[in-house]
């Protein structure tokens, strides 16, 4: 065994692997380099990054402009306490203001999307008191802190709740999940019952302060809502004096083709959280943005929040060059052309594989939901399989992709397809070819029905 392999095992033995049984964290893969849409292991094997790592490396790897800005700031002033301001904070603010939807005027800078949502909770519960409850949705992920996990509907919440780790006062609403409508309805005859039910929840509960949503559900399925959904939610929030929090941690910064996903429906939230793409993950930054409606409350009330690394100078240094890169990409048409090619190729791929029950997404954010039976929508795996450690079909397909040089994240029932915005048509084609071959693993276990795959995102494309 090489010295490198010894050191890998040593690290695995003495560190906790995230979101994993530690018995599976015995020999994690060492990554030595990355550039463009590729990363390389310690044996120099290349992999196409078809999920932008954790849907965060939106500008790809080794962007020179961002790296140069970080190095320059490290040499100048890497850190001061958040009670001071820095030139880079002013630069970051100006860059962000050039991108934000009109009406979002005040910002808090932290170091992750989870922390951005923590800030949103503080703002909500202080400004909306005595009302304190927050509505989330079952297909959601909002972070790993006690507050973020409390907002979260996916399987990981179940274990943290059993450990009494989450905060109280969160209730869950049905999802706008047209492929598996929780009300057994069909769009558009449903009259968007998933939205009207939230109005019922707010009125019946009486203590609702806010609703938090991912505009397009991220980890839990890339669920794109019907076009009427968010305008209805905005109206419901206004009528009931409830704050609308949009978690754009994953969907912001052109990931869905617009600056922010809410732009697709011309809806401005009261609070917006974002992270990941704001620096393309070159440095850790979280942003909590608010309207004057929320911000004005704190003019004469203490904002009871903050931490050592808030407004961290080195972290903020990546924001201005990243935003400049996004603007250039958008103006060049690269984002639009890439997303259109990706959509077309994914639809073709779904048509070729009976294991794909639903293909849905928007921009550079897509999901394949794998099923045993397209007619009945019987799944290969369910939510609890993720917790019990049962073998996952998505995991098998993802592993086959990885063996052949393609990194595709897998959830318990769907594959996460979210490449960097800089990906070319040729690179998409190469990735699709690898995924095409890997999907035959699931095809071998389906019940053949002759029914076409669902395209539940089409009404919003």
LOKOLVO-618794 format. One record per atom (N, C-alpha, C): residue in three letters; z, x, y. Coordinates in steps of 0.2 Angstrom, whole numbers, plus 5000, padded with zeros to 4 digits. Atoms other than C-alpha are relative to their C-alpha. Layout:
BEGIN
ALAZXY;...
END
This chain:
BEGIN
UNK500050044994;UNK500050005000;UNK500050045006;UNK500149964994;UNK499550075017;UNK500649995005;UNK499450004995;UNK500850105031;UNK499949945004;UNK500150064996;UNK500049965041;UNK500249944996;UNK499850065004;UNK500349835027;UNK500750004999;UNK499250005000;UNK502149895025;UNK500349985006;UNK499850024993;UNK502349865044;UNK500049935000;UNK500150075000;UNK501649695042;UNK500549964996;UNK499550035004;UNK502849645028;UNK500750015003;UNK499449994997;UNK504249725038;UNK500149955006;UNK500050054995;UNK503849615053;UNK500149934997;UNK500050075003;UNK503649455042;UNK500749994998;UNK499350005003;UNK505349495034;UNK500549985005;UNK499550004994;UNK506249505051;UNK499949965006;UNK500150044995;UNK505449375061;UNK499949934997;UNK500150075003;UNK505249185060;UNK499349985002;UNK500650034999;UNK503549115057;UNK500049935003;UNK500050074996;UNK503148965069;UNK499749954995;UNK500350065004;UNK502948795061;UNK499950014993;UNK500249985007;UNK503048865044;UNK500650004995;UNK499549975005;UNK504148885028;UNK499950075000;UNK500049924999;UNK504649065029;UNK499850034994;UNK500349975006;UNK504149085011;UNK499350015000;UNK500750004999;UNK502349065017;UNK499950065006;UNK500149954995;UNK502649195031;UNK500250074997;UNK499849945003;UNK502649345020;UNK499550065002;UNK500649954998;UNK500949435025;UNK499549975005;UNK500550034995;UNK500249365041;UNK499550055002;UNK500649964999;UNK498549435046;UNK500150045007;UNK500049964994;UNK498549575059;UNK499450005003;UNK500650004996;UNK497349555073;UNK500050065005;UNK500049944997;UNK496849715081;UNK499549995007;UNK500550014994;UNK495449655094;UNK499749935000;UNK500350064998;UNK494549515102;UNK499550015006;UNK500450004994;UNK493049495113;UNK499549944999;UNK500550065000;UNK491949345118;UNK500349944996;UNK499750055004;UNK492149215105;UNK500250024993;UNK499949975006;UNK492549335091;UNK500750035001;UNK499449955001;UNK494249415085;UNK499950044994;UNK500149955005;UNK494449555073;UNK500750024997;UNK499449985003;UNK495749595060;UNK500150074999;UNK499949935000;UNK496449765056;UNK499550044995;UNK500549975004;UNK495049795044;UNK499349995003;UNK500650014996;UNK493749755057;UNK499649944998;UNK500350065001;UNK493249595050;UNK499949955006;UNK500050054994;UNK492549475063;UNK500149934998;UNK499950075001;UNK492949295065;UNK499849965006;UNK500250044994;UNK492149165076;UNK500649955002;UNK499550044998;UNK493549075086;UNK499849935002;UNK500350074999;UNK493048895084;UNK500549955002;UNK499550044997;UNK494748825090;UNK500350035006;UNK499749974994;UNK495048935105;UNK500750024999;UNK499449985002;UNK496549005096;UNK500449934999;UNK499750075000;UNK497748855100;UNK499749965005;UNK500450044995;UNK496448765111;UNK500250035007;UNK499849974993;UNK496948885125;UNK499550065002;UNK500449944998;UNK495749035125;UNK499349985002;UNK500650034998;UNK494448935135;UNK499450045002;UNK500549964997;UNK493549075143;UNK499950064995;UNK500149945005;UNK493549185127;UNK500450065001;UNK499649945000;UNK494249355125;UNK499750065004;UNK500249944996;UNK494249505136;UNK499649995006;UNK500350014993;UNK493649425152;UNK500250055005;UNK499949944995;UNK493549575164;UNK500349985006;UNK499750024993;UNK493949475180;UNK500749994999;UNK499350025001;UNK495549405173;UNK500450064998;UNK499649945002;UNK496149575165;UNK500150045006;UNK500049964994;UNK495749665181;UNK500649985005;UNK499550034996;UNK496849545191;UNK500750014998;UNK499449995003;UNK498249555179;UNK500350085001;UNK499849935000;UNK498249745179;UNK500250025007;UNK499949984993;UNK498149755198;UNK500749975002;UNK499450034999;UNK499649635199;UNK500650044997;UNK499549965004;UNK500649735186;UNK500250075004;UNK499949944996;UNK500449895197;UNK500349985007;UNK499850014993;UNK500849805213;UNK500749975000;UNK499350035000;UNK502349685209;UNK500049954994;UNK500050045005;UNK502549615192;UNK500549945000;UNK499550065001;UNK504149505195;UNK500450015006;UNK499450014995;UNK505349445209;UNK500349934998;UNK499650065002;UNK506649305207;UNK499649945003;UNK500350054997;UNK505949135210;UNK500249975006;UNK499850024993;UNK506949105226;UNK499650035005;UNK500549974995;UNK505649225234;UNK499349974999;UNK500750025001;UNK503749195236;UNK499650075000;UNK500549945000;UNK502349315233;UNK499349985002;UNK500650014998;UNK500649335239;UNK499649974994;UNK500450025006;UNK499949305221;UNK500249924999;UNK499850075001;UNK500949135221;UNK499649965005;UNK500450044995;UNK500049085237;UNK499250004998;UNK500750005002;UNK498349135230;UNK499949954994;UNK500050055006;UNK498749035214;UNK500049935002;UNK499950074997;UNK499248885224;UNK499349985003;UNK500650024997;UNK497648885234;UNK499449994995;UNK500550015006;UNK496548905218;UNK500149944997;UNK499850065003;UNK497448765210;UNK499849945004;UNK500250054995;UNK497248655225;UNK499349985000;UNK500850015000;UNK495348675224;UNK499849964994;UNK500250045006;UNK495348595207;UNK500349944999;UNK499650065002;UNK496648465207;UNK499749935003;UNK500250074998;UNK496248275208;UNK500449995007;UNK499750024993;UNK496648205226;UNK500649964999;UNK499450035001;UNK498348155227;UNK500650044997;UNK499549965003;UNK499248285217;UNK500150065004;UNK499949964995;UNK500048385230;UNK500550055000;UNK499549955000;UNK501548475225;UNK500150024993;UNK500049975007;UNK501848595210;UNK500650044999;UNK499449955003;UNK503148685199;UNK499650044995;UNK500449965005;UNK502548835190;UNK500650034995;UNK499649985006;UNK503348875173;UNK499650054996;UNK500449955004;UNK502748975158;UNK499749974994;UNK500350045006;UNK502148845145;UNK499949935002;UNK500150074999;UNK501548675143;UNK500649964998;UNK499450035001;UNK503148625135;UNK500550005006;UNK499550004994;UNK504148685150;UNK499749965006;UNK500250044995;UNK502948595161;UNK500249924999;UNK499850065002;UNK503348435152;UNK500849995001;UNK499350004999;UNK505248475153;UNK500149985008;UNK500050024993;UNK504948475172;UNK499849935002;UNK500250074999;UNK504048315171;UNK500649954999;UNK499550045002;UNK505548235163;UNK500650005005;UNK499549994994;UNK506748305176;UNK499849965006;UNK500250044994;UNK505748235190;UNK500049924999;UNK500050075002;UNK505548065181;UNK500749975000;UNK499450035001;UNK507348045177;UNK500550005006;UNK499650004993;UNK508048095194;UNK499749955005;UNK500350054995;UNK506747995204;UNK500049934998;UNK500150065003;UNK506747845193;UNK500749974998;UNK499350025002;UNK508647825190;UNK500149935004;UNK499749995006;UNK509447715184;UNK499650004994;UNK500450015006;UNK507947685173;UNK499950074997;UNK500049935003;UNK507747835161;UNK499650014994;UNK500349995006;UNK506747795146;UNK499250015001;UNK500749985000;UNK504947865142;UNK499749974994;UNK500450025006;UNK503647785132;UNK499550064998;UNK500549955002;UNK502547905122;UNK499649964995;UNK500450035006;UNK501347875107;UNK500150044994;UNK499949975006;UNK501447905089;UNK499550064999;UNK500449955001;UNK499948015089;UNK500050055006;UNK500049964994;UNK500448145102;UNK500450064998;UNK499649945000;UNK501148315104;UNK500150035007;UNK499949994993;UNK502048365120;UNK500550065001;UNK499749944999;UNK502948525116;UNK500650014995;UNK499549985005;UNK504348615106;UNK500750005002;UNK499350004998;UNK505848605117;UNK500349934998;UNK499750075002;UNK507148465115;UNK499749945003;UNK500450054997;UNK506248365128;UNK499349994998;UNK500750015002;UNK504448405123;UNK500049974993;UNK500050035006;UNK504848365105;UNK500249935000;UNK499850074999;UNK505748205110;UNK499449955001;UNK500650044998;UNK504048145118;UNK499550004994;UNK500549995005;UNK503148205102;UNK500049954994;UNK500050055006;UNK502548075089;UNK499850034993;UNK500249975006;UNK501848195076;UNK500550024995;UNK499549995005;UNK502748245060;UNK500550045002;UNK499549954998;UNK503648385068;UNK500649975003;UNK499450034996;UNK504748265078;UNK500549974994;UNK499650025005;UNK505448195062;UNK500650044998;UNK499549955002;UNK506348355056;UNK500450015006;UNK499649984994;UNK506948395074;UNK500549945002;UNK499650064999;UNK507648215075;UNK500650004995;UNK499550005005;UNK508548235059;UNK500550065002;UNK499549954998;UNK509348395066;UNK500349995007;UNK499750024994;UNK509848305082;UNK499850045006;UNK500249954995;UNK508848425092;UNK499749975006;UNK500450024995;UNK507848305103;UNK500549965005;UNK499650044995;UNK508448205119;UNK499949934999;UNK500050075001;UNK508748025119;UNK499549965005;UNK500450044995;UNK507747885128;UNK499350005000;UNK500750015001;UNK506047895121;UNK499849954995;UNK500250055005;UNK505147755112;UNK499250015000;UNK500749995001;UNK503447755105;UNK499549944999;UNK500450054999;UNK501947645108;UNK499450014995;UNK500649995005;UNK500347615096;UNK499550045004;UNK500549964997;UNK498947725099;UNK499349975001;UNK500750024999;UNK497147695106;UNK499650034995;UNK500349975005;UNK496547745089;UNK499549964996;UNK500550055002;UNK494947645086;UNK499850014993;UNK500250005007;UNK494547715069;UNK500549974995;UNK499550045004;UNK496247655062;UNK500449965005;UNK499650044995;UNK496747525075;UNK500649984997;UNK499350025003;UNK498647495073;UNK500049925000;UNK500050085000;UNK498247305077;UNK499549974995;UNK500550025005;UNK496847295064;UNK499449975004;UNK500550034996;UNK495647255078;UNK499350045000;UNK500649974999;UNK493847305082;UNK499850005008;UNK500250004993;UNK493247365099;UNK499349985001;UNK499650024994;UNK492747285111;UNK500449934999;UNK499750075000;UNK493347115104;UNK500850015000;UNK499349995000;UNK495147195103;UNK500349985007;UNK499850014993;UNK495247165122;UNK500550065002;UNK499649954999;UNK496147335122;UNK500749994999;UNK499350025002;UNK497747275114;UNK500550055000;UNK499549945000;UNK498447445113;UNK500250025007;UNK499850004993;UNK498547445132;UNK500549945002;UNK499650054998;UNK499147275134;UNK500749994997;UNK499449995003;UNK500547305122;UNK500550045003;UNK499649964996;UNK501247435133;UNK500349965005;UNK499750044994;UNK501447315147;UNK500649954997;UNK499550045004;UNK502447205134;UNK500650044999;UNK499449955001;UNK503547355130;UNK500450015006;UNK499749984993;UNK503947395148;UNK500449945002;UNK499750064998;UNK504347215152;UNK500649984996;UNK499550025005;UNK505447185137;UNK500650055000;UNK499549955000;UNK506347345138;UNK500550005006;UNK499650004994;UNK506847345156;UNK500350075003;UNK499849934998;UNK507347535157;UNK499550055000;UNK500649955001;UNK505647615156;UNK499950035007;UNK500149964994;UNK505447755169;UNK499350025000;UNK500749975000;UNK503747825163;UNK499749994994;UNK500449995007;UNK502447835150;UNK499650075001;UNK500449935000;UNK501748005145;UNK499549994995;UNK500650015005;UNK500048015137;UNK499650075000;UNK500649955000;UNK498748145132;UNK499449965001;UNK500650044998;UNK497148085140;UNK499550004994;UNK500350005007;UNK496248135124;UNK500550044995;UNK499549975004;UNK497448165110;UNK499850074997;UNK500149945002;UNK497548345105;UNK500150024993;UNK499949985007;UNK498248415089;UNK500049944995;UNK500050065004;UNK498448235082;UNK499449965000;UNK500650045002;UNK496648195081;UNK499450005005;UNK500650014995;UNK495548215097;UNK499849935001;UNK500150085000;UNK495748025099;UNK499849995008;UNK500350014993;UNK494647975114;UNK500149925001;UNK499950074999;UNK495147805122;UNK499449965002;UNK500650044997;UNK493947665126;UNK500050005007;UNK500149994992;UNK493347665144;UNK500549965004;UNK499650044996;UNK494447525149;UNK500850025000;UNK499349985002;UNK496047605142;UNK500550025006;UNK499549974995;UNK496747715156;UNK500049965007;UNK499950044994;UNK496247605171;UNK500549944999;UNK499550065002;UNK497247465162;UNK500750035000;UNK499349975000;UNK498747585159;UNK500250025008;UNK499849984993;UNK498647645178;UNK500249935003;UNK499850074997;UNK498747455183;UNK500649984998;UNK499450025003;UNK500147415171;UNK500650045003;UNK499549964997;UNK501147565178;UNK500149985007;UNK499950024993;UNK500847515196;UNK500449935000;UNK499750064999;UNK501347335193;UNK500750004998;UNK499350005002;UNK502947385184;UNK500450065003;UNK499649944997;UNK503447535195;UNK500250054995;UNK499849955006;UNK503347655180;UNK499550065002;UNK500549944999;UNK502647835182;UNK499650014994;UNK500549985005;UNK501147885173;UNK500050085000;UNK500049925001;UNK501248065166;UNK499450014996;UNK500649985004;UNK499648145160;UNK500150074998;UNK499949945003;UNK499948285148;UNK499350034999;UNK500649965000;UNK498348395152;UNK500150074998;UNK499949935003;UNK499048545143;UNK499450034996;UNK500549985004;UNK497648545131;UNK499349985003;UNK500650034998;UNK496348435140;UNK499750035007;UNK500249984993;UNK496248515157;UNK499550065000;UNK500449944999;UNK495148655164;UNK499350004996;UNK500750015003;UNK493448585158;UNK500049994993;UNK500050015007;UNK493948565140;UNK499649944998;UNK500450065002;UNK493248395140;UNK499449995004;UNK500650004996;UNK491848435152;UNK500149985007;UNK499850014993;UNK492748375168;UNK500650055001;UNK499449964999;UNK494048475177;UNK500649984997;UNK499450035003;UNK495348365170;UNK499849944996;UNK500250055004;UNK495148235156;UNK500049935004;UNK499950064997;UNK495848095167;UNK499449985005;UNK500550014995;UNK494348125179;UNK499449954997;UNK500550045003;UNK493248035166;UNK500149935001;UNK499850074999;UNK494147875170;UNK500249985007;UNK499850014993;UNK494447905189;UNK500749985001;UNK499350025000;UNK496247885186;UNK500550065002;UNK499649954998;UNK497547995195;UNK500749984998;UNK499450015002;UNK499248005187;UNK500550025005;UNK499549984995;UNK500948015196;UNK500250074999;UNK499849935002;UNK501348175187;UNK499550034995;UNK500449975005;UNK500148295178;UNK500350064998;UNK499849945002;UNK500648435167;UNK499450044997;UNK500649965003;UNK499448575162;UNK500250074999;UNK499949935002;UNK499448755155;UNK499450034997;UNK500549975004;UNK498448845142;UNK499450025004;UNK500649984997;UNK496748845150;UNK500050025007;UNK499949984993;UNK497448875168;UNK499950085001;UNK500149925000;UNK497449065163;UNK499650024995;UNK500449995006;UNK496349045148;UNK500550044995;UNK499549975004;UNK498049105139;UNK500050085001;UNK500049924999;UNK497849285146;UNK500850015003;UNK499349994998;UNK499649255154;UNK500349934998;UNK499650065001;UNK500949115150;UNK500149965006;UNK499850044994;UNK500948985164;UNK500049924998;UNK500050085001;UNK501348795164;UNK500149985007;UNK500150034994;UNK501048685179;UNK500249935000;UNK499850074999;UNK501948525184;UNK499849975007;UNK500350024993;UNK500948435198;UNK500249925001;UNK499850074998;UNK501548275207;UNK499749975006;UNK500250044994;UNK501048145220;UNK500650005005;UNK499550004995;UNK501948125236;UNK500649954998;UNK499550065003;UNK502747965227;UNK500650034997;UNK499549965004;UNK503748085216;UNK500350055004;UNK499749944997;UNK503948235227;UNK500449985006;UNK499650014994;UNK504648145242;UNK500749984998;UNK499350015002;UNK506148095232;UNK500550065001;UNK499649945000;UNK506748275232;UNK500150035007;UNK499949974993;UNK506648305251;UNK500750015001;UNK499350004998;UNK508448265252;UNK500550004994;UNK499750005006;UNK508948275234;UNK499950064996;UNK500149935004;UNK509248435223;UNK499549994995;UNK500450005006;UNK507848465211;UNK500350054995;UNK499549965005;UNK508948515196;UNK499650034995;UNK500449975005;UNK507748625187;UNK499850075003;UNK500249934998;UNK507148805187;UNK500250054994;UNK499849955005;UNK507248965176;UNK499850075003;UNK500149934997;UNK507149155178;UNK499250015001;UNK500749984999;UNK505249165175;UNK499649955003;UNK500450054996;UNK504749015186;UNK499650045005;UNK500449974995;UNK503349075198;UNK499950074998;UNK500049935002;UNK503249235188;UNK499350035003;UNK500649984997;UNK502049345198;UNK499550034995;UNK500549975004;UNK501149435184;UNK499749944996;UNK500350065003;UNK500849265175;UNK499549975005;UNK500450044995;UNK500149185191;UNK499450045002;UNK500649964998;UNK498949325194;UNK499449994996;UNK500650015004;UNK497749265180;UNK499749935003;UNK500350064998;UNK497549095189;UNK499450005004;UNK500650004996;UNK496349135203;UNK499450024997;UNK500649985003;UNK495149235193;UNK499849954994;UNK500250055005;UNK495149105179;UNK499749945003;UNK500350064996;UNK494748965191;UNK499450025002;UNK500749984998;UNK493349065198;UNK499550004995;UNK500449995006;UNK492649095181;UNK499849934998;UNK500250075002;UNK492748905177;UNK499549975005;UNK500550024995;UNK491848865193;UNK499350034999;UNK500649975001;UNK490448985189;UNK499749974994;UNK500350035007;UNK490248915171;UNK499849935002;UNK500250074998;UNK490248735178;UNK499350005004;UNK500650004996;UNK488948775191;UNK499350024996;UNK500549985003;UNK487848865179;UNK499749964994;UNK500250055005;UNK487748725167;UNK500250024993;UNK499949985007;UNK488348825152;UNK500549954996;UNK499550055003;UNK489848705149;UNK499649944997;UNK500350065001;UNK488748555149;UNK499550014994;UNK500549995005;UNK487348625138;UNK500450024993;UNK499749995007;UNK488548695125;UNK500449944997;UNK499750065003;UNK489548535123;UNK499549954997;UNK500550045003;UNK487948435121;UNK499750024993;UNK500249975007;UNK487348555107;UNK500549994995;UNK499450005005;UNK489048555099;UNK500049934998;UNK499950075002;UNK489148365099;UNK499449984995;UNK500650025005;UNK487348345091;UNK500150034994;UNK500049975006;UNK487648475078;UNK500649974996;UNK499550035004;UNK489348395073;UNK499849944997;UNK500350065003;UNK488548225071;UNK499650014994;UNK500449995006;UNK487248295060;UNK500450034994;UNK499649985005;UNK488548385050;UNK500449954997;UNK499750065003;UNK489548225048;UNK499649964996;UNK500550045004;UNK488048135042;UNK499850034993;UNK500149975006;UNK487848265028;UNK500650014995;UNK499449995005;UNK489648265021;UNK500449935000;UNK499650065001;UNK490448105014;UNK500750015001;UNK499350004999;UNK492148175016;UNK500249995008;UNK499950014993;UNK491948155035;UNK500049935001;UNK499950074999;UNK492647985039;UNK499849985007;UNK500150014993;UNK492647995058;UNK499950075003;UNK500149944996;UNK491948125070;UNK500149975007;UNK499850024993;UNK492648105088;UNK500150065004;UNK499849954995;UNK492848205103;UNK499649995007;UNK500450004994;UNK492148245120;UNK500050075003;UNK500049934997;UNK491648405129;UNK500050054994;UNK499949955005;UNK492248555119;UNK500649994996;UNK499450025004;UNK493648455110;UNK499849954995;UNK500350055006;UNK493148375093;UNK500550004994;UNK499650005006;UNK493948325077;UNK499649974995;UNK500350035007;UNK493348285059;UNK500649974996;UNK499550035004;UNK494448165050;UNK499749994993;UNK500350005007;UNK494248195031;UNK500349944996;UNK499850065004;UNK494348045019;UNK499850014993;UNK500250005007;UNK494248015001;UNK499449954999;UNK500450055000;UNK493347855004;UNK499849975007;UNK500250024993;UNK492347805019;UNK500149925001;UNK500050085000;UNK492347615015;UNK500749985001;UNK499350024999;UNK494247605013;UNK500450045005;UNK499749954995;UNK494647755025;UNK500650034996;UNK499449975004;UNK495847815011;UNK500050085002;UNK500049934998;UNK496447985017;UNK500250054994;UNK499849955005;UNK496648145007;UNK500850015001;UNK499349984999;UNK498348175015;UNK500349955006;UNK499650044994;UNK499648075026;UNK500550055003;UNK499649974995;UNK500848125039;UNK500650044996;UNK499449975003;UNK502348165027;UNK499850064996;UNK500249945004;UNK501248285017;UNK500150065004;UNK500049944995;UNK501348405032;UNK500750024999;UNK499349985000;UNK503248405030;UNK500250024993;UNK499849985007;UNK503448415011;UNK499650064997;UNK500349945003;UNK502248555009;UNK499449994995;UNK500550015004;UNK500948464999;UNK499450035002;UNK500649974999;UNK499248544997;UNK499649955005;UNK500450044995;UNK498148485012;UNK499250014999;UNK500749995000;UNK496248455010;UNK499750045006;UNK500249974994;UNK496048505028;UNK500150084999;UNK499849935000;UNK496948665024;UNK499550044995;UNK500549975005;UNK495748705009;UNK499450015004;UNK500650004996;UNK494248675020;UNK500150065005;UNK499949954995;UNK494948785034;UNK500150074997;UNK499949935003;UNK495448925022;UNK499350034998;UNK500749985002;UNK493648925015;UNK499650035006;UNK500449984994;UNK492948935033;UNK500350075002;UNK499749934998;UNK494149085037;UNK499850054995;UNK500349955005;UNK493649175021;UNK499350035002;UNK500749984998;UNK491849175028;UNK499950015007;UNK500049984993;UNK492349225046;UNK500049955005;UNK500050064995;UNK492649055055;UNK500749985000;UNK499350024999;UNK494349015062;UNK500049925002;UNK500050074998;UNK494548825062;UNK500749974999;UNK499350035001;UNK496348745065;UNK499949944995;UNK499950065004;UNK496848615052;UNK500649965001;UNK499450055000;UNK498048465054;UNK500049974994;UNK500050035007;UNK498548355040;UNK499449964998;UNK500650045002;UNK497048245041;UNK499450015004;UNK500649984996;UNK495848325053;UNK499950075002;UNK500249934998;UNK494948485058;UNK500050005008;UNK500049994993;UNK495148545076;UNK499450055002;UNK500649974998;UNK493448595083;UNK500050015008;UNK499950004992;UNK493748665101;UNK499850085002;UNK500249944998;UNK492748825104;UNK500150025007;UNK500049984993;UNK492848935120;UNK499449975003;UNK500550034996;UNK491848855134;UNK499450055001;UNK500549954999;UNK490749015134;UNK499650014994;UNK500449995007;UNK490048995116;UNK499349985001;UNK500850024999;UNK488148995115;UNK499849964994;UNK500350045005;UNK487048885105;UNK499950044993;UNK500149965006;UNK486749025092;UNK500750014997;UNK499349995003;UNK488649055090;UNK500249934997;UNK499850075003;UNK488848865087;UNK499749994994;UNK500450015007;UNK487448865074;UNK500350044995;UNK499749965005;UNK488249005065;UNK500749974997;UNK499450045002;UNK489948915065;UNK499949944996;UNK500250065004;UNK489148755059;UNK499850014993;UNK500249985006;UNK488348845045;UNK500650014995;UNK499449995005;UNK490048905038;UNK500449944999;UNK499750065001;UNK490848745041;UNK499749954995;UNK500450045005;UNK489448655032;UNK500150014993;UNK499849985007;UNK489748755016;UNK500749984998;UNK499350015002;UNK491548735017;UNK500249934999;UNK499950075001;UNK491548545018;UNK499849984993;UNK500250025007;UNK490748535001;UNK500750004995;UNK499450005004;UNK492548574994;UNK500349925000;UNK499750064999;UNK493148405001;UNK499549944997;UNK500550055003;UNK491448314996;UNK500149994993;UNK499950005007;UNK491848354978;UNK500549954998;UNK499450045002;UNK493348244978;UNK499949935003;UNK500150074996;UNK492648084988;UNK499749954995;UNK500450065004;UNK492147914981;UNK499449995004;UNK500650014997;UNK490347894985;UNK499949935002;UNK500150074998;UNK490047744996;UNK499349985003;UNK500750014996;UNK488347775005;UNK500149975007;UNK499850024993;UNK489247725021;UNK500050065005;UNK500149954995;UNK488847825037;UNK500750025003;UNK499449984997;UNK490247925045;UNK500149965007;UNK499950034994;UNK491047835060;UNK500050055006;UNK500149964994;UNK490747895078;UNK500449975005;UNK499650044995;UNK492247825087;UNK500050025007;UNK499949974993;UNK492047935102;UNK499449975004;UNK500750014996;UNK490247865107;UNK500149965006;UNK499950054994;UNK490947725118;UNK500250045006;UNK499849974995;UNK491647855129;UNK499650065002;UNK500449944999;UNK490347995129;UNK499649995006;
END
